[in-house]
């Protein structure tokens, strides 16, 4: 093998290391440098041609072998999308070689016209502004979407749905903060704390993206209120500071509950002050997803500064038992899974019901990861729990799943105070430290 061929092989292997993750760190900024330095001394036509050839090879390799290249709502796809978009725009009409027109068609017609259009639509993977992999992986991804969409639209590529999505992104941020301004992550979290600090990049995404004027001002208001600055991704921070001055989010005029549809995550609170009762119930699908364990029905609860029920699941947990979702002694699951939920269920969704003035409702929720033809399952466990949603008396979500197979339901709780559980058919009590009421 010749030296040039060996060098080319090493470059391809390096580009696809970690399933191609590096494309998000090098591709977009290489494209910006190409554009900004286009006529600088030393930027010869031969050097520009070489850059375009390397981009073509890299993007083709990622499209074929990269991780999740066509799956919006995953962090790898976000990196691929912004790299492909910025490269297509940067090289523009200069890329008269075959790869140039093909890349533009891929970006405009497939990545934006098909994949992202579906994800941004009602019922799509981004509906509601939440992130399927959880918010350890969401911040950079949503900033990449916002910047890529802004550049794509300015270059004539339709980005239908991006403004509404940025609206939902801001609202998810607001509702996901507990009364102590700590954030529900909703997936893997490599942190010993129950909740995460507020994040700058989702707010920067709204402020720099094609959001409405009000949403831009409110996002900047949150950045100022929470004193958030980005020390790592300076480009996004700088772009977010341009434009109208900040304004405070008008929380008092907003409803006290919000449903992030794509992840089926319900956020609710009694009031908007720091003494509120705050509640999150997550019933997301887990099949084909990374960084989200089999925990349909998981929930947490805070009262003011007291986090009464938390989810202590460690990073990478594949067990239902580490959180607060219902566990099941089900005949539909293999021995190695019991009493966890199965991770391969598909038919998971909220159903709605109208309830009384008490604000408590009940409805059906199907297949908590238990109905799977590959395992020979023909039914799923039925579970019911009433879910209170404060502040409204209209329609309410409630969760349930159902099964034809007998099963014992188990409901783990991570809570302070006195709790009861069943062991070998006998009721026992266990004392744990209580959390005092605030104030």
VOLUMZA-379684 format. One record per residue (C-alpha): x, y, z. Coordinates in nm, 3 decimals, always signed. Layout:
// residues N
[[X Y Z]],
...
// end
This chain:
// residues 439
[[+0.000 +0.000 +0.000]],
[[+0.145 +0.340 -0.102]],
[[+0.202 +0.623 +0.141]],
[[-0.076 +0.839 -0.004]],
[[-0.321 +0.553 +0.025]],
[[-0.212 +0.480 +0.381]],
[[-0.252 +0.847 +0.473]],
[[-0.599 +0.853 +0.320]],
[[-0.700 +0.543 +0.515]],
[[-0.575 +0.697 +0.841]],
[[-0.777 +1.014 +0.774]],
[[-1.093 +0.814 +0.709]],
[[-1.047 +0.609 +1.024]],
[[-0.985 +0.923 +1.231]],
[[-1.293 +1.092 +1.083]],
[[-1.514 +0.797 +1.182]],
[[-1.365 +0.747 +1.528]],
[[-1.641 +0.726 +1.790]],
[[-1.889 +0.657 +1.509]],
[[-1.812 +0.991 +1.345]],
[[-1.874 +1.222 +1.641]],
[[-1.592 +1.458 +1.540]],
[[-1.789 +1.584 +1.240]],
[[-1.984 +1.822 +1.466]],
[[-1.664 +1.973 +1.608]],
[[-1.468 +2.013 +1.285]],
[[-1.715 +2.024 +0.995]],
[[-1.914 +2.341 +1.075]],
[[-1.613 +2.546 +1.180]],
[[-1.409 +2.433 +0.882]],
[[-1.694 +2.558 +0.664]],
[[-1.698 +2.894 +0.845]],
[[-1.322 +2.926 +0.802]],
[[-1.355 +2.843 +0.432]],
[[-1.607 +3.124 +0.390]],
[[-1.435 +3.384 +0.608]],
[[-1.085 +3.319 +0.469]],
[[-1.193 +3.260 +0.111]],
[[-0.981 +3.537 -0.042]],
[[-0.708 +3.550 +0.222]],
[[-0.343 +3.514 +0.117]],
[[-0.254 +3.149 +0.082]],
[[-0.614 +3.036 +0.024]],
[[-0.544 +2.925 -0.331]],
[[-0.792 +2.761 -0.569]],
[[-0.601 +2.436 -0.525]],
[[-0.635 +2.453 -0.146]],
[[-1.008 +2.525 -0.171]],
[[-1.050 +2.233 -0.409]],
[[-0.867 +2.006 -0.168]],
[[-1.096 +2.118 +0.117]],
[[-1.406 +2.043 -0.090]],
[[-1.275 +1.700 -0.182]],
[[-1.205 +1.613 +0.181]],
[[-1.551 +1.735 +0.284]],
[[-1.711 +1.523 +0.013]],
[[-1.529 +1.211 +0.131]],
[[-1.605 +1.281 +0.498]],
[[-1.976 +1.348 +0.448]],
[[-2.013 +1.044 +0.222]],
[[-1.845 +0.826 +0.485]],
[[-2.069 +0.960 +0.762]],
[[-2.383 +0.916 +0.553]],
[[-2.291 +0.551 +0.503]],
[[-2.125 +0.456 +0.833]],
[[-2.191 +0.734 +1.084]],
[[-2.422 +0.700 +1.383]],
[[-2.787 +0.810 +1.339]],
[[-2.727 +1.026 +1.029]],
[[-3.099 +1.043 +0.946]],
[[-3.257 +1.036 +1.294]],
[[-3.356 +1.385 +1.416]],
[[-3.366 +1.417 +1.793]],
[[-3.028 +1.246 +1.836]],
[[-2.710 +1.437 +1.909]],
[[-2.510 +1.263 +1.638]],
[[-2.763 +1.359 +1.374]],
[[-2.755 +1.721 +1.491]],
[[-2.377 +1.730 +1.441]],
[[-2.406 +1.575 +1.095]],
[[-2.686 +1.814 +0.997]],
[[-2.500 +2.133 +1.088]],
[[-2.180 +2.008 +0.925]],
[[-2.356 +1.915 +0.599]],
[[-2.561 +2.237 +0.595]],
[[-2.273 +2.476 +0.656]],
[[-2.043 +2.293 +0.413]],
[[-2.308 +2.300 +0.138]],
[[-2.362 +2.673 +0.188]],
[[-1.991 +2.759 +0.222]],
[[-1.879 +2.589 -0.098]],
[[-2.190 +2.702 -0.287]],
[[-2.152 +2.727 -0.663]],
[[-1.778 +2.664 -0.642]],
[[-1.844 +2.293 -0.597]],
[[-1.914 +2.229 -0.963]],
[[-1.770 +1.881 -0.929]],
[[-2.030 +1.607 -0.891]],
[[-2.026 +1.610 -0.512]],
[[-2.138 +1.975 -0.488]],
[[-2.483 +1.950 -0.649]],
[[-2.539 +1.612 -0.485]],
[[-2.465 +1.756 -0.140]],
[[-2.695 +2.053 -0.193]],
[[-2.975 +1.822 -0.300]],
[[-2.917 +1.599 +0.001]],
[[-2.920 +1.891 +0.244]],
[[-3.215 +2.079 +0.095]],
[[-3.441 +1.794 -0.014]],
[[-3.360 +1.516 +0.230]],
[[-3.207 +1.643 +0.554]],
[[-3.424 +1.955 +0.577]],
[[-3.705 +1.883 +0.332]],
[[-3.778 +1.536 +0.465]],
[[-3.607 +1.447 +0.793]],
[[-3.627 +1.778 +0.977]],
[[-3.964 +1.871 +0.828]],
[[-4.111 +1.554 +0.979]],
[[-3.933 +1.603 +1.313]],
[[-4.053 +1.964 +1.343]],
[[-4.412 +1.882 +1.254]],
[[-4.686 +1.801 +1.503]],
[[-4.621 +1.450 +1.631]],
[[-4.257 +1.460 +1.521]],
[[-3.947 +1.379 +1.722]],
[[-3.902 +1.743 +1.830]],
[[-4.264 +1.825 +1.907]],
[[-4.286 +2.006 +2.240]],
[[-3.923 +2.121 +2.265]],
[[-3.793 +1.830 +2.471]],
[[-3.494 +1.612 +2.378]],
[[-3.538 +1.235 +2.348]],
[[-3.190 +1.154 +2.478]],
[[-3.225 +1.384 +2.779]],
[[-3.064 +1.719 +2.845]],
[[-2.710 +1.607 +2.900]],
[[-2.712 +1.555 +2.523]],
[[-2.966 +1.816 +2.414]],
[[-2.802 +2.158 +2.468]],
[[-2.538 +2.157 +2.193]],
[[-2.774 +1.972 +1.960]],
[[-3.053 +2.231 +1.978]],
[[-2.802 +2.515 +1.934]],
[[-2.673 +2.338 +1.623]],
[[-3.026 +2.303 +1.489]],
[[-3.098 +2.672 +1.547]],
[[-2.779 +2.795 +1.379]],
[[-2.803 +2.549 +1.090]],
[[-3.167 +2.648 +1.030]],
[[-3.082 +3.019 +1.032]],
[[-2.805 +2.971 +0.775]],
[[-3.014 +2.733 +0.564]],
[[-3.311 +2.970 +0.547]],
[[-3.087 +3.264 +0.454]],
[[-2.956 +3.050 +0.168]],
[[-3.300 +2.966 +0.033]],
[[-3.359 +2.629 +0.201]],
[[-3.705 +2.604 +0.364]],
[[-3.699 +2.533 +0.737]],
[[-4.070 +2.507 +0.803]],
[[-4.157 +2.460 +1.168]],
[[-3.840 +2.603 +1.319]],
[[-4.008 +2.911 +1.473]],
[[-4.275 +2.706 +1.648]],
[[-4.011 +2.460 +1.768]],
[[-3.802 +2.740 +1.919]],
[[-4.115 +2.860 +2.100]],
[[-4.161 +2.514 +2.249]],
[[-3.789 +2.493 +2.333]],
[[-3.818 +2.805 +2.549]],
[[-4.130 +2.679 +2.720]],
[[-3.975 +2.342 +2.796]],
[[-3.687 +2.527 +2.966]],
[[-3.926 +2.733 +3.178]],
[[-4.145 +2.444 +3.288]],
[[-3.853 +2.205 +3.348]],
[[-3.709 +2.429 +3.621]],
[[-3.814 +2.334 +3.973]],
[[-3.888 +2.608 +4.232]],
[[-3.514 +2.622 +4.311]],
[[-3.429 +2.680 +3.942]],
[[-3.276 +2.336 +3.898]],
[[-3.364 +2.143 +3.583]],
[[-3.521 +1.805 +3.513]],
[[-3.297 +1.624 +3.262]],
[[-3.516 +1.334 +3.154]],
[[-3.239 +1.092 +3.055]],
[[-2.885 +0.990 +3.140]],
[[-2.715 +1.240 +3.370]],
[[-2.350 +1.208 +3.467]],
[[-2.401 +1.409 +3.786]],
[[-2.452 +1.312 +4.149]],
[[-2.715 +1.583 +4.196]],
[[-3.082 +1.505 +4.139]],
[[-3.127 +1.799 +3.904]],
[[-2.903 +1.987 +3.664]],
[[-2.807 +2.353 +3.666]],
[[-2.992 +2.566 +3.408]],
[[-2.834 +2.542 +3.064]],
[[-2.719 +2.827 +2.846]],
[[-2.728 +2.668 +2.501]],
[[-3.105 +2.602 +2.472]],
[[-3.168 +2.966 +2.557]],
[[-2.893 +3.079 +2.320]],
[[-3.058 +2.868 +2.049]],
[[-3.381 +3.064 +2.088]],
[[-3.203 +3.400 +2.103]],
[[-2.988 +3.341 +1.792]],
[[-3.235 +3.136 +1.589]],
[[-3.537 +3.225 +1.379]],
[[-3.761 +3.262 +1.682]],
[[-4.036 +3.518 +1.732]],
[[-3.926 +3.860 +1.868]],
[[-4.093 +3.791 +2.204]],
[[-3.927 +3.451 +2.243]],
[[-3.587 +3.602 +2.161]],
[[-3.629 +3.870 +2.428]],
[[-3.757 +3.620 +2.685]],
[[-3.468 +3.383 +2.618]],
[[-3.225 +3.669 +2.674]],
[[-3.417 +3.758 +2.989]],
[[-3.364 +3.407 +3.123]],
[[-2.994 +3.421 +3.037]],
[[-2.970 +3.745 +3.235]],
[[-3.189 +3.631 +3.526]],
[[-2.995 +3.309 +3.573]],
[[-2.658 +3.477 +3.500]],
[[-2.569 +3.219 +3.237]],
[[-2.260 +3.251 +3.019]],
[[-2.105 +2.990 +2.791]],
[[-1.732 +2.944 +2.836]],
[[-1.703 +2.662 +2.582]],
[[-1.919 +2.747 +2.279]],
[[-1.842 +3.116 +2.239]],
[[-1.993 +3.149 +1.890]],
[[-2.343 +3.066 +2.012]],
[[-2.306 +3.294 +2.312]],
[[-2.196 +3.584 +2.093]],
[[-2.476 +3.541 +1.840]],
[[-2.734 +3.520 +2.119]],
[[-2.635 +3.864 +2.248]],
[[-2.721 +4.045 +1.923]],
[[-3.053 +4.226 +1.877]],
[[-3.328 +4.345 +2.108]],
[[-3.271 +4.384 +2.481]],
[[-3.382 +4.109 +2.722]],
[[-3.726 +4.090 +2.883]],
[[-3.856 +3.875 +3.164]],
[[-4.067 +3.571 +3.080]],
[[-4.431 +3.654 +3.172]],
[[-4.471 +3.339 +3.379]],
[[-4.774 +3.464 +3.571]],
[[-4.977 +3.475 +3.249]],
[[-4.880 +3.124 +3.138]],
[[-5.064 +2.801 +3.231]],
[[-4.921 +2.605 +3.522]],
[[-4.875 +2.287 +3.321]],
[[-4.713 +2.191 +2.993]],
[[-4.688 +1.870 +2.791]],
[[-4.378 +1.805 +2.580]],
[[-4.549 +1.583 +2.326]],
[[-4.259 +1.393 +2.168]],
[[-4.130 +1.265 +2.501]],
[[-4.477 +1.248 +2.660]],
[[-4.339 +1.443 +2.955]],
[[-4.582 +1.638 +3.168]],
[[-4.463 +1.938 +3.372]],
[[-4.701 +2.085 +3.631]],
[[-4.685 +2.323 +3.926]],
[[-4.932 +2.487 +4.161]],
[[-4.800 +2.845 +4.128]],
[[-4.507 +3.035 +3.979]],
[[-4.345 +3.134 +4.309]],
[[-4.060 +2.962 +4.491]],
[[-4.299 +2.781 +4.729]],
[[-4.483 +2.595 +4.452]],
[[-4.545 +2.223 +4.433]],
[[-4.372 +2.108 +4.114]],
[[-4.432 +1.775 +3.945]],
[[-4.289 +1.595 +3.638]],
[[-4.421 +1.270 +3.493]],
[[-4.225 +1.114 +3.207]],
[[-4.374 +0.846 +2.986]],
[[-4.137 +0.848 +2.691]],
[[-4.075 +0.564 +2.452]],
[[-3.739 +0.395 +2.489]],
[[-3.719 +0.165 +2.187]],
[[-3.429 +0.258 +1.952]],
[[-3.323 +0.545 +2.179]],
[[-2.994 +0.604 +2.357]],
[[-2.960 +0.750 +2.707]],
[[-3.318 +0.688 +2.821]],
[[-3.389 +0.381 +3.030]],
[[-3.706 +0.168 +3.044]],
[[-3.895 +0.390 +3.288]],
[[-4.234 +0.478 +3.143]],
[[-4.430 +0.630 +3.429]],
[[-4.131 +0.781 +3.608]],
[[-4.205 +1.094 +3.812]],
[[-4.055 +1.343 +4.057]],
[[-4.205 +1.592 +4.301]],
[[-4.079 +1.904 +4.479]],
[[-4.243 +2.145 +4.724]],
[[-4.058 +2.473 +4.728]],
[[-3.693 +2.408 +4.801]],
[[-3.768 +2.055 +4.926]],
[[-3.717 +1.787 +4.662]],
[[-3.958 +1.531 +4.806]],
[[-3.936 +1.256 +4.542]],
[[-3.633 +1.239 +4.314]],
[[-3.496 +1.003 +4.052]],
[[-3.148 +0.886 +4.160]],
[[-3.088 +0.667 +3.853]],
[[-2.717 +0.651 +3.764]],
[[-2.587 +0.722 +3.416]],
[[-2.654 +0.431 +3.183]],
[[-2.912 +0.262 +3.404]],
[[-3.106 -0.005 +3.216]],
[[-3.324 -0.089 +3.514]],
[[-3.666 +0.044 +3.603]],
[[-3.585 -0.008 +3.971]],
[[-3.343 +0.285 +3.994]],
[[-3.624 +0.538 +3.935]],
[[-3.989 +0.581 +4.029]],
[[-4.161 +0.409 +3.738]],
[[-4.381 +0.103 +3.801]],
[[-4.194 -0.227 +3.810]],
[[-4.368 -0.546 +3.708]],
[[-4.353 -0.916 +3.796]],
[[-4.484 -1.007 +3.451]],
[[-4.496 -1.342 +3.272]],
[[-4.442 -1.157 +2.946]],
[[-4.080 -1.074 +3.028]],
[[-3.772 -1.297 +3.031]],
[[-3.635 -1.387 +3.374]],
[[-3.342 -1.150 +3.336]],
[[-3.573 -0.850 +3.299]],
[[-3.819 -0.909 +3.581]],
[[-3.924 -0.692 +3.760]],
[[-3.808 -0.413 +3.526]],
[[-4.005 -0.294 +3.229]],
[[-3.888 -0.422 +2.892]],
[[-3.687 -0.177 +2.682]],
[[-3.835 -0.267 +2.342]],
[[-4.197 -0.156 +2.370]],
[[-4.343 +0.060 +2.093]],
[[-4.705 +0.144 +2.177]],
[[-4.649 +0.409 +2.443]],
[[-4.859 +0.726 +2.441]],
[[-5.075 +0.949 +2.659]],
[[-5.449 +0.923 +2.627]],
[[-5.668 +1.200 +2.765]],
[[-5.980 +1.222 +2.973]],
[[-6.207 +1.495 +3.107]],
[[-6.213 +1.513 +3.484]],
[[-6.388 +1.673 +3.777]],
[[-6.317 +2.006 +3.940]],
[[-6.071 +1.837 +4.171]],
[[-5.822 +1.832 +3.885]],
[[-5.766 +1.457 +3.910]],
[[-5.818 +1.233 +3.611]],
[[-5.770 +0.885 +3.479]],
[[-5.706 +0.752 +3.131]],
[[-5.535 +0.474 +2.939]],
[[-5.169 +0.438 +2.854]],
[[-5.060 +0.139 +2.649]],
[[-4.771 -0.107 +2.659]],
[[-4.506 -0.001 +2.906]],
[[-4.238 -0.177 +2.707]],
[[-4.395 -0.521 +2.754]],
[[-4.573 -0.606 +2.429]],
[[-4.320 -0.738 +2.180]],
[[-4.378 -0.991 +1.905]],
[[-4.012 -1.089 +1.897]],
[[-4.047 -1.214 +2.255]],
[[-4.379 -1.384 +2.189]],
[[-4.572 -1.132 +2.401]],
[[-4.935 -1.068 +2.312]],
[[-5.036 -0.831 +2.585]],
[[-4.905 -0.569 +2.818]],
[[-4.956 -0.498 +3.182]],
[[-5.245 -0.271 +3.281]],
[[-5.144 -0.004 +3.527]],
[[-5.348 +0.291 +3.642]],
[[-5.249 +0.594 +3.842]],
[[-5.437 +0.918 +3.889]],
[[-5.229 +1.217 +3.788]],
[[-5.323 +1.558 +3.930]],
[[-5.258 +1.861 +3.710]],
[[-5.300 +2.185 +3.905]],
[[-5.434 +2.504 +3.759]],
[[-5.689 +2.383 +3.504]],
[[-6.016 +2.193 +3.492]],
[[-6.030 +2.083 +3.130]],
[[-5.858 +1.778 +2.984]],
[[-5.598 +1.586 +3.179]],
[[-5.343 +1.320 +3.096]],
[[-5.339 +1.001 +3.295]],
[[-5.125 +0.693 +3.254]],
[[-5.211 +0.329 +3.224]],
[[-5.101 +0.017 +3.043]],
[[-5.279 -0.312 +3.005]],
[[-5.221 -0.684 +2.983]],
[[-5.400 -1.013 +2.961]],
[[-5.131 -1.175 +3.172]],
[[-5.148 -1.182 +3.552]],
[[-4.878 -0.968 +3.707]],
[[-4.782 -0.816 +4.038]],
[[-4.738 -0.437 +4.029]],
[[-4.457 -0.277 +4.223]],
[[-4.422 +0.096 +4.270]],
[[-4.079 +0.207 +4.392]],
[[-4.053 +0.552 +4.550]],
[[-3.751 +0.765 +4.635]],
[[-3.916 +0.975 +4.904]],
[[-3.859 +1.100 +5.258]],
[[-4.089 +1.040 +5.553]],
[[-4.260 +0.714 +5.654]],
[[-4.322 +0.465 +5.376]],
[[-4.480 +0.122 +5.355]],
[[-4.405 -0.172 +5.130]],
[[-4.505 -0.537 +5.097]],
[[-4.262 -0.820 +5.158]],
[[-4.370 -1.184 +5.139]],
[[-4.735 -1.084 +5.171]],
[[-4.684 -0.891 +5.497]],
[[-4.695 -0.515 +5.533]],
[[-4.393 -0.357 +5.694]],
[[-4.300 +0.000 +5.779]],
[[-3.968 +0.170 +5.739]],
[[-3.863 +0.500 +5.890]],
[[-3.651 +0.735 +5.681]],
[[-3.562 +1.100 +5.747]],
[[-3.844 +1.342 +5.680]],
[[-3.805 +1.665 +5.483]],
[[-3.947 +1.966 +5.666]],
[[-4.204 +2.191 +5.505]],
[[-4.053 +2.510 +5.361]],
[[-4.102 +2.816 +5.574]],
// end
